[in-house]
Amino acid sequence: MTWLTPAFFVTALLYASVGFGGGSTYNALLALAGVDYRLLPAVALTCNILVVIGGTWRFHKAGLLPWKRALPLVVISAPFAWMGGLTPIKETLFLSLLAGSLFVAGAALLLQKDRADEETVPDRKATIADLLTGAGVGYLAGLVGIGGGIFLAPYLHITRWAGAKQIAATASLFILVNSIAGLSGQLLKLGGSGALPDVAAYWPLALAVIVGGQIGSFAGT
């Protein structure tokens, strides 16, 4: 826990500055620390919520959150995130999916093309592909304990959905709702296994991400 707390603080600060919650890195850090894999999603999703709730509010107050266009993505993904959280999964498969998702997310971020003038990006209507992507990302988010924004944002960027700050704001809302839905499923699953009380032992990490997340979201807006 000694090194995890500052690591979670830095992660929250950096991820919140671009509208993310940090769930992917929280999971990786917890796995490296040897934490019971059953607890990883619940701890990571809780930290996600604490980070992006402030970021979502700041993006909204700054007028950067396109609610009408973002809500369809959120509404379609939330039930799938809940189902993902409820899905039983073996440790080997869980760690394989987590590692694979981190690799794909990193590649997606690296393969994005720079756009010289974000102000010229036209708003476009949501498509079937957008909704299917939201549903798939939602399920994966609930299953492995990530908010899903790290997948959604590159997709929206590549498909020229909006400018960078609007995408960051949309990702923040997406992560918030899917983390809540995924966490509810994970807690139900943990309650059945008897491991639920063990989650409370990681409260210092929650405090670290609250502080780091608010600093990062302020810088991002």
Phi, psi and chi 1 to 4 in degrees:
 res  aa     phi    psi   chi1   chi2   chi3   chi4
   1 MET       -  -25.5 -170.0   73.0   74.4      -
   2 THR   -58.9  -48.3  -57.3      -      -      -
   3 TRP   -87.2  -21.2   66.7  -90.7      -      -
   4 LEU   -66.2  -38.5  -82.9  176.7      -      -
   5 THR   -61.9  -52.2  -58.1      -      -      -
   6 PRO   -65.6  -32.1   18.9  -30.8      -      -
   7 ALA   -65.1  -40.1      -      -      -      -
   8 PHE   -67.8  -37.1  -91.7   52.8      -      -
   9 PHE   -60.7  -49.5  168.9   80.7      -      -
  10 VAL   -64.4  -42.1  172.9      -      -      -
  11 THR   -60.1  -46.8  -61.8      -      -      -
  12 ALA   -61.4  -43.1      -      -      -      -
  13 LEU   -60.8  -48.1 -169.1  154.6      -      -
  14 LEU   -69.2  -45.7  -65.5  175.6      -      -
  15 TYR   -67.9  -40.9  -86.1   72.0      -      -
  16 ALA   -63.2  -27.6      -      -      -      -
  17 SER   -67.2  -18.7   67.1      -      -      -
  18 VAL  -118.7   18.8  -69.2      -      -      -
  19 GLY    88.0    6.7      -      -      -      -
  20 PHE   -97.7  167.3  -64.9  161.4      -      -
  21 GLY  -101.2  -25.9      -      -      -      -
  22 GLY    97.9    6.3      -      -      -      -
  23 GLY   -55.3  -37.9      -      -      -      -
  24 SER   -62.7  -43.2   53.5      -      -      -
  25 THR   -75.6  -35.0  -61.6      -      -      -
  26 TYR   -57.1  -45.4  -59.1  144.3      -      -
  27 ASN   -61.1  -44.1  -92.3  -46.0      -      -
  28 ALA   -62.6  -43.1      -      -      -      -
  29 LEU   -64.9  -41.8  -68.3  170.4      -      -
  30 LEU   -66.0  -38.8  -69.5  167.6      -      -
  31 ALA   -64.3  -41.3      -      -      -      -
  32 LEU   -64.7  -30.5  -71.4  172.8      -      -
  33 ALA   -81.2   -3.4      -      -      -      -
  34 GLY    79.1   22.9      -      -      -      -
  35 VAL   -70.7  144.3  175.5      -      -      -
  36 ASP   -49.3  123.3 -175.8  -15.1      -      -
  37 TYR   -60.3  -25.3   85.6   98.9      -      -
  38 ARG   -67.1  -25.2  -63.9  174.6  -60.4  170.2
  39 LEU   -88.6  -19.7  -55.2  180.0      -      -
  40 LEU   -53.9  -52.8  -94.3   60.9      -      -
  41 PRO   -60.4  -41.2  -23.1   35.0      -      -
  42 ALA   -65.3  -43.5      -      -      -      -
  43 VAL   -65.7  -46.6  175.2      -      -      -
  44 ALA   -63.9  -43.0      -      -      -      -
  45 LEU   -68.5  -36.6  -70.3  171.8      -      -
  46 THR   -61.2  -45.0  -61.4      -      -      -
  47 CYS   -65.0  -38.2  -70.1      -      -      -
  48 ASN   -54.9  -50.0 -103.2   -0.7      -      -
  49 ILE   -60.0  -44.3  -66.4  167.5      -      -
  50 LEU   -64.8  -29.8  -65.5  173.1      -      -
  51 VAL   -79.7  -51.5  171.1      -      -      -
  52 VAL   -81.7  -15.4  -63.3      -      -      -
  53 ILE   -63.6  -38.9 -167.1  169.2      -      -
  54 GLY   -72.3  -40.5      -      -      -      -
  55 GLY   -64.2  -42.2      -      -      -      -
  56 THR   -61.1  -42.4  -58.5      -      -      -
  57 TRP   -64.4  -42.7  174.8 -109.6      -      -
  58 ARG   -64.9  -42.1  -71.6 -175.8 -172.5  -86.5
  59 PHE   -63.6  -40.0  -80.5  120.6      -      -
  60 HIS   -63.6  -47.2  166.4   67.0      -      -
  61 LYS   -63.3  -30.0  -70.0  -67.9  -72.2 -177.2
  62 ALA   -82.1   -1.2      -      -      -      -
  63 GLY    73.8   23.8      -      -      -      -
  64 LEU  -100.6   -7.9  -64.5  169.0      -      -
  65 LEU   -93.9  112.1 -174.1   51.0      -      -
  66 PRO   -81.0   82.1   29.5  -31.8      -      -
  67 TRP   -56.0  -46.3  -76.1   97.5      -      -
  68 LYS   -62.6  -33.1  -70.8 -176.7  179.1  179.7
  69 ARG   -88.6  -27.0  -58.8  172.9   63.0 -141.6
  70 ALA   -81.7  -33.5      -      -      -      -
  71 LEU   -59.3  -41.3  -78.2  177.6      -      -
  72 PRO   -57.4  -40.1  -27.1   36.6      -      -
  73 LEU   -63.9  -40.6  -67.1  172.7      -      -
  74 VAL   -70.7  -44.9  171.0      -      -      -
  75 VAL   -63.8  -40.8  169.7      -      -      -
  76 ILE   -72.6  -29.0 -164.6   68.6      -      -
  77 SER   -85.3  -31.9   64.3      -      -      -
  78 ALA   -56.9  -47.4      -      -      -      -
  79 PRO   -61.8  -34.5  -20.7   32.6      -      -
  80 PHE   -70.4  -35.4  -74.3   92.3      -      -
  81 ALA   -63.8  -40.6      -      -      -      -
  82 TRP   -63.2  -43.8 -179.0   76.1      -      -
  83 MET   -64.7  -37.7  -71.9 -172.4  -72.9      -
  84 GLY   -62.1  -40.8      -      -      -      -
  85 GLY   -63.8  -32.5      -      -      -      -
  86 LEU   -80.5  -19.2  -86.0  176.0      -      -
  87 THR   -68.4  122.1  -56.4      -      -      -
  88 PRO   -67.0  144.2  -17.1   30.6      -      -
  89 ILE  -150.5  139.5 -174.3  170.6      -      -
  90 LYS   -78.0  157.4  -62.2  -66.9 -174.7 -179.3
  91 GLU   -60.1  -44.8 -178.3  174.6    8.5      -
  92 THR   -61.6  -44.8  -58.8      -      -      -
  93 LEU   -66.9  -40.8  178.9   56.9      -      -
  94 PHE   -59.8  -49.5  171.0   79.9      -      -
  95 LEU   -66.9  -33.5  -66.9  176.0      -      -
  96 SER   -66.8  -43.9  -62.8      -      -      -
  97 LEU   -65.0  -39.6  -75.9  173.6      -      -
  98 LEU   -63.2  -47.9  177.0   59.6      -      -
  99 ALA   -62.7  -43.4      -      -      -      -
 100 GLY   -64.2  -40.8      -      -      -      -
 101 SER   -66.5  -37.6   63.7      -      -      -
 102 LEU   -64.7  -40.8  -69.1  174.5      -      -
 103 PHE   -64.5  -47.4  177.0   80.6      -      -
 104 VAL   -63.8  -42.1  172.0      -      -      -
 105 ALA   -62.4  -43.3      -      -      -      -
 106 GLY   -62.5  -42.3      -      -      -      -
 107 ALA   -64.5  -41.2      -      -      -      -
 108 ALA   -62.3  -40.3      -      -      -      -
 109 LEU   -66.6  -39.9  -69.0  169.4      -      -
 110 LEU   -70.2  -31.2  -72.0  172.8      -      -
 111 LEU   -84.8   -3.7  -67.8  174.3      -      -
 112 GLN   -64.0  140.5  -66.3 -179.7   90.2      -
 113 LYS   -89.8  140.6  -65.5 -178.3  178.8  179.6
 114 ASP   -67.1  145.2  -68.6  -25.6      -      -
 115 ARG  -120.2  122.9  -64.3 -164.0  -57.1 -133.3
 116 ALA   -67.3  -40.4      -      -      -      -
 117 ASP  -128.1   97.5 -174.0    1.7      -      -
 118 GLU   -65.3  -26.8  -68.2  -69.3  -11.8      -
 119 GLU   -68.5  -18.9  -61.4  -57.6  -37.6      -
 120 THR   -89.8   -2.1   64.5      -      -      -
 121 VAL   -73.3  117.6  178.0      -      -      -
 122 PRO   -76.7  144.3   29.8  -34.3      -      -
 123 ASP   -70.7  140.4  -70.2  -14.6      -      -
 124 ARG  -128.2  158.3   64.9  170.9 -179.6   79.2
 125 LYS   -76.3  154.8  -64.9 -178.7  179.2  179.2
 126 ALA   -66.6  141.5      -      -      -      -
 127 THR  -114.2  171.1   64.5      -      -      -
 128 ILE   -59.5  -38.8  -64.5  -62.8      -      -
 129 ALA   -61.8  -38.2      -      -      -      -
 130 ASP   -61.8  -45.4  -64.5  -20.6      -      -
 131 LEU   -68.4  -40.0  -61.2  179.2      -      -
 132 LEU   -65.1  -38.7  -70.1  175.5      -      -
 133 THR   -63.6  -43.5  -61.8      -      -      -
 134 GLY   -60.5  -41.8      -      -      -      -
 135 ALA   -65.6  -46.2      -      -      -      -
 136 GLY   -64.2  -44.1      -      -      -      -
 137 VAL   -65.7  -37.1  170.3      -      -      -
 138 GLY   -60.5  -45.0      -      -      -      -
 139 TYR   -63.9  -45.8 -176.4   79.4      -      -
 140 LEU   -62.0  -38.4  179.0   63.1      -      -
 141 ALA   -60.5  -46.9      -      -      -      -
 142 GLY   -68.8  -33.2      -      -      -      -
 143 LEU   -69.5  -46.0 -176.3   64.4      -      -
 144 VAL  -107.1   -1.9  -60.1      -      -      -
 145 GLY    85.2   38.0      -      -      -      -
 146 ILE  -120.3  159.6   58.8  176.2      -      -
 147 GLY   -78.5  -23.3      -      -      -      -
 148 GLY    97.5  -12.4      -      -      -      -
 149 GLY   -64.5  -28.9      -      -      -      -
 150 ILE   -68.7  -19.3 -159.0  168.5      -      -
 151 PHE   -93.9  -40.8  -68.0  108.8      -      -
 152 LEU   -66.5  -43.5 -177.8   71.4      -      -
 153 ALA   -60.6  -47.4      -      -      -      -
 154 PRO   -60.7  -38.1  -24.8   35.0      -      -
 155 TYR   -62.0  -47.1  169.5   78.8      -      -
 156 LEU   -64.9  -35.3  -63.6  180.0      -      -
 157 HIS   -67.4  -47.7 -172.8   88.3      -      -
 158 ILE   -63.7  -37.3  -68.8  168.3      -      -
 159 THR   -87.3    8.0   58.1      -      -      -
 160 ARG    54.8   50.3  -60.9 -179.0   66.2   80.2
 161 TRP   -71.4  -36.6 -168.8   79.6      -      -
 162 ALA  -171.5 -175.6      -      -      -      -
 163 GLY   -73.8  168.1      -      -      -      -
 164 ALA   -59.6  -43.4      -      -      -      -
 165 LYS   -71.8  -33.8  -74.4 -165.4  173.5 -177.4
 166 GLN   -67.7  -37.1  -76.5 -168.6  -43.3      -
 167 ILE   -66.3  -41.6  -70.9  175.7      -      -
 168 ALA   -61.6  -41.5      -      -      -      -
 169 ALA   -65.3  -42.2      -      -      -      -
 170 THR   -64.5  -41.8  -60.2      -      -      -
 171 ALA   -61.8  -38.8      -      -      -      -
 172 SER   -62.6  -46.1 -172.3      -      -      -
 173 LEU   -64.2  -43.7  175.9   64.6      -      -
 174 PHE   -58.3  -45.9 -173.8   87.5      -      -
 175 ILE   -65.0  -41.6  -67.4  166.6      -      -
 176 LEU   -60.2  -51.9  174.5   59.9      -      -
 177 VAL   -67.6  -43.9  173.9      -      -      -
 178 ASN   -69.8  -32.0  -78.9  -76.1      -      -
 179 SER   -67.3  -40.3  -67.0      -      -      -
 180 ILE   -63.8  -46.1  -67.0  172.4      -      -
 181 ALA   -65.2  -45.9      -      -      -      -
 182 GLY   -64.7  -39.3      -      -      -      -
 183 LEU   -64.3  -39.6  179.1   60.6      -      -
 184 SER   -61.7  -40.0   65.1      -      -      -
 185 GLY   -67.6  -42.1      -      -      -      -
 186 GLN   -63.2  -40.4  -71.1  -72.8  -15.4      -
 187 LEU   -66.7  -38.1  -67.5 -179.9      -      -
 188 LEU   -62.9  -41.1  -75.2  172.6      -      -
 189 LYS   -67.1  -42.8 -174.2  168.0   63.3  178.3
 190 LEU   -65.8  -35.9  -75.6  173.6      -      -
 191 GLY   -60.5  -36.1      -      -      -      -
 192 GLY   -72.7  -25.2      -      -      -      -
 193 SER   -93.4   -9.9   67.8      -      -      -
 194 GLY    83.7    5.2      -      -      -      -
 195 ALA   -95.2   -1.3      -      -      -      -
 196 LEU   -56.7  -44.7 -177.0   57.2      -      -
 197 PRO   -60.4  -23.5  -24.0   35.5      -      -
 198 ASP   -68.2  -21.0  -63.4  -25.7      -      -
 199 VAL   -63.7  -35.1  176.5      -      -      -
 200 ALA   -62.0  -22.3      -      -      -      -
 201 ALA   -66.9  -13.7      -      -      -      -
 202 TYR  -100.8   24.8  -64.0   90.5      -      -
 203 TRP   -60.0  -31.5   64.6  -94.0      -      -
 204 PRO   -60.4  -30.3  -25.4   36.7      -      -
 205 LEU   -68.0  -34.8  -56.8 -178.8      -      -
 206 ALA   -63.6  -43.5      -      -      -      -
 207 LEU   -63.2  -40.3  -66.1 -179.7      -      -
 208 ALA   -62.6  -42.2      -      -      -      -
 209 VAL   -76.3  -27.0  -59.5      -      -      -
 210 ILE   -61.2  -47.9  -72.8  173.4      -      -
 211 VAL   -68.4  -50.3  177.8      -      -      -
 212 GLY   -62.1  -40.4      -      -      -      -
 213 GLY   -64.5  -40.0      -      -      -      -
 214 GLN   -68.7  -38.0  -62.0  -41.8  -60.0      -
 215 ILE   -64.1  -45.3  -64.8  171.9      -      -
 216 GLY   -64.9  -42.7      -      -      -      -
 217 SER   -67.7  -34.6   64.0      -      -      -
 218 PHE   -61.7  -44.1  178.1   76.7      -      -
 219 ALA   -66.5  -37.5      -      -      -      -
 220 GLY   -67.1  -37.2      -      -      -      -
 221 THR   -78.3      -   52.4      -      -      -
